[in-house]
């Protein structure tokens, strides 16, 4: 099953707005949403907020860092649409 993985942190000012958009996209495309706190990951792997679509093979395609909500929405729709199931 493909899923959206949302990387955030408690100190991220933009994460709440991004999380709303990511939640909407996950619901729209009926994909699982998983949130991960980057403070528990190796340093420097992801900017926050970041979101990745992960396909059944474990391949990730990501939007890294914060962009405005509408651009994030467009980019996520492209990612979700391009992943082959």
C-alpha positions as CSV (number, residue, x, y, z in Angstrom):
1,X,0.0,0.0,0.0
2,X,1.4,3.4,-0.8
3,X,1.5,6.0,1.9
4,X,2.4,9.6,2.6
5,X,5.1,10.1,5.2
6,X,5.1,13.5,6.8
7,X,8.3,14.6,8.5
8,X,8.0,17.3,11.2
9,X,9.3,18.4,14.5
10,X,7.9,20.2,17.6
11,X,10.0,23.3,16.8
12,X,8.7,23.6,13.2
13,X,6.6,26.7,12.7
14,X,5.3,25.7,9.3
15,X,4.5,22.1,10.1
16,X,0.9,22.6,11.3
17,X,-0.1,24.3,8.0
18,X,1.7,21.7,6.0
19,X,0.1,18.9,8.0
20,X,-3.4,20.2,7.1
21,X,-2.5,20.1,3.4
22,X,-0.9,16.6,3.7
23,X,-3.9,15.3,5.6
24,X,-6.3,16.6,2.9
25,X,-4.2,15.0,0.1
26,X,-4.0,11.7,1.9
27,X,-7.7,11.6,2.3
28,X,-8.3,12.8,-1.3
29,X,-6.2,10.0,-2.7
30,X,-7.1,7.4,-0.1
31,X,-3.5,6.8,1.0
32,X,-2.2,6.1,4.5
33,X,-0.6,9.0,6.3
34,X,2.3,8.4,8.7
35,X,3.9,11.2,10.7
36,X,7.5,11.0,11.8
37,X,9.3,13.3,14.1
38,X,12.7,14.2,12.7
39,X,14.3,14.6,16.1
40,X,14.3,10.7,16.2
41,X,16.1,10.4,12.8
42,X,19.7,10.8,11.7
43,X,20.6,14.5,11.5
44,X,20.2,16.2,8.2
45,X,18.2,13.6,6.3
46,X,15.1,15.7,6.0
47,X,14.2,19.4,6.2
48,X,10.9,20.1,8.0
49,X,8.3,20.0,7.0
50,X,8.8,17.4,4.3
51,X,6.5,14.8,2.8
52,X,7.3,11.7,0.9
53,X,5.1,9.3,-1.1
54,X,6.3,5.7,-0.6
55,X,5.2,3.0,-2.9
56,X,4.8,-0.7,-2.3
57,X,8.5,-1.3,-3.2
58,X,9.6,1.2,-0.6
59,X,10.6,3.8,-3.2
60,X,10.3,7.4,-1.9
61,X,9.6,10.6,-3.9
62,X,9.7,13.7,-1.7
63,X,8.8,17.4,-1.4
64,X,11.4,18.8,1.0
65,X,11.0,21.9,3.1
66,X,8.1,24.4,3.3
67,X,6.4,25.9,0.3
68,X,3.1,27.7,0.3
69,X,0.0,25.6,0.9
70,X,-1.3,25.7,-2.7
71,X,2.1,24.8,-4.3
72,X,2.5,22.0,-1.7
73,X,-0.9,20.7,-2.7
74,X,0.0,20.8,-6.4
75,X,3.3,19.0,-5.8
76,X,1.8,16.3,-3.6
77,X,-0.9,15.7,-6.2
78,X,1.8,15.2,-8.9
79,X,3.7,12.8,-6.6
80,X,0.7,10.8,-5.7
81,X,-0.4,10.6,-9.3
82,X,3.1,9.5,-10.6
83,X,3.5,6.6,-8.2
84,X,2.7,3.3,-10.0
85,X,0.9,0.8,-7.8
